[in-house]
Amino acid sequence: MLVLTRRIGEAIFVGDKIVITVLRTEGNKTRLGIEAPVHVSVDREEVRNRGGVQGTDLLLVEQTREHRRRKMNLKEKPYAFASHRK
């Protein structure tokens, strides 16, 4: 396991197409922003452990996927994290 320290606003790149950014910290909670291509599945541990997504979680996942698809269709930003690319 690679262990990294990041401050608010700092990012971690996973390969060429995934960016994880620290957005906020409050006590023992950290809010992360994850930008990845549509075909990459990003799940919370508890969702993955319960064997899938159901009910209202499924609706949220579908809305998120649709939002990501729309972002991917923009010609000037082929990836959601294009602003981080060199």
N, C-alpha and C positions, 0 to 999 in steps of 0.2 A: 504494500500500500504506500502510495506517495502522499505525504502530509505536507500541506502548504499553508502559509499564513498570508492572509489578504486583508486589506483595509476596505472600508466602504468605497465603492466606485472602482475598485481594482478588479481585473478579470483573470480568468484562467482559460487557456485555449486547449481543447482536446482535439488533436488532429487539426485539419484545416477548416472544418465546418461546424464545430461546436464551441460556443463561448459561454462560460459560466461567470456571472458578475455578482459581486456582493452588493446588494441594494440597501440593506438596513440591518442593524442589530439592535435588539431590545432584550436586555437581561441575558437569559440563556437561549434566546431564539435568534436565528439568522435568516433573513429573507434573501433568497438567491433568484437571479434572473437567468434562465437557460435559453439560449438561442441555438436552434438546431434545424437541419433540413426536415421537411415534412415526413420523410420515410424513417426517421429515427424516433423510436419510442422513448419517451421520458416519463417515468412513473415515480411516485413516492413509494417508499419501502412498504408502507402498510397496504397500499393498493395492490402492489405486486404480490405480497404475502397472502392476501385473501383470495388469490386465484382469479383475478379479473376485475373488471369494472362493471358496476351494475347501477340501475336506477338513475338518480340525479347525477351521480358521478359520470355516468355514461354520457348524459346530455352535455355536461361541462367539457368532457374530453372531445366530443364531436364539435362543439362550438370552438374550442381551442384549435382543433385540427383545421377547421374551415377558415379561421382567422389566419393561421399560418399558411394555408394554401393561397389565400388572397395576397399575402405579403410576397410569396414566392413568384406570383405572376407579374409583379411590377418589373418592368424592363430595366429601370435604372438601379434596382437593388435585387439581383437574382437570389440572394440569400438574406435572411433576416438580419444578419450581422455584418452586412456589407460595409458599414461605417467603420468597422474595426480592421478591415483588410488593408494591407499596404499597397 
